[in-house]
Amino acid sequence: MSGKILYIEDNDQNYYLVEFILRAKGYTVIRARDGKEGIALAVQEKPDIILLDIQLPVMDGYQTAGELIRRPEVCKTPIIALTSYAMPEDRKKAIDAGCTGYIEKPINPNTFDKEIENFMQERE
């Protein structure tokens, strides 16, 4: 697979694991460390999908998703919440904020690339 993925994540360990898995599958991964930077990079880079942590500095993931869906440049870009928030109401809150998908942390390295591939195919 190939494609450009923006990962908005402030935790280095989480980022490096996801980047390692996705780069090995041929994806280009761009990083933003907070919601405000993520919005700017999304508009500038126009990624194929956006992976979005919920616990972020400056703007949380819910605020970030809400702002992303209001931007005409990226409003159709799938936003996947990638978060340790694992309660059913957390999933609903992420979807209500504008996310189109949801993956719980910790990710499963054996299946994560397939989950991303499915989101990429849905986008097409």
N, C-alpha and C positions, 0 to 999 in steps of 0.2 A: 504494500500500500504506500501511498504518498499523500501528502497534504500538509497544510500549515495549521498548527495548533497553538493557540495562545493559552498558557496556563497561568492563572492569576493565583499566586501562592506565596506566602511570606515565610514558610518553613523550608529551610534548605534541604533537609533530609527528605521530606515529602517530594519536593521538586526534583531532586536528583534521581530518585527511584523512578518516578513517572517519566522523566526525560530519558533515562537509560532504556527503559522498555520501549518507548515510542520511537526513539532514534534508531534502535535496532530493527524496527519494522519499517524504516524508511520515511518516517514523518519528520518534518522540521518543527521544532518546539521553540517557542518564544516565551519569555518569562516577564511577568509584571509582579511586583512585590506588594502592591496594594490596589484597591479598587480604582482610585483616581488614575494611577499609572496604567492600569488595565484598560480603562475606557479609552485613554489616549492611544495606546498601542493597537487596540482593536480597530479604531477608526483609521489609523495610519496603515496598518498591516493587512487588514481585511482577511482574518484567518478563516479557515474552513469550519472549525469549531472552536469553542471557548470552554476550557475547563476552569471552574470557579470554586475556590475555597470559600466557605462561609465566614469563618473567623479571620477577618482581615483588619489591618490597621487602616486608618483614615476613613474608609467607607466599608461597611461589612458587605458580605456577598449578596444579601438581599437588596441593599441599596444599589450595589453595582449592577446587578441583573436588571433592576428597574430602570436604571439609567441607560444601559445598553439597548434595551428594547425600544427606547425612545429615540435612538440615533438612527437616522435613515440609512447610513452607511453600513450598519451591522445588524439592523433590526431583524433580519431573517436568518442570521447566523445562529446555529444551535448552541445553547448554553447548557453545559452539563455541570451540575453541582457535584463537587468532589469533596466530601466532607465527613468528619467524624460524628456529626449529628445524625443519630440513627433511629430516632423515634418516628413513628408514622406521621405525627403532626409536623415534624421537621421536613419530611419529604414534601408534604402538602404546602408548607410555607415557602419552600424553594420554588416549587412549580407555580404557585400563586404570584411569586415575585418576578417570574419571567423565565425561569429555567425550563428547558425542554426535556431534561433528563437528570438522573440522580445516581451517583455511585458512592457507596459508603467506604470510608477509610476504616481500617487499613485496607488497601487494595489487595487483591489476590494477584500476584505477579504471573500466575499461570493462566489467568483468564482475562486480565485487564486489557490486553491488546485486542482481544476479540470483542470486548464491550465497545471499545473505541471504534473498531472497524464497523460494528453495527450502526453506531451513530453516524459515521461517515457515509455509509450506504443509504441510511434514511435521509440524509441531507440531499443526496443526489436524486 
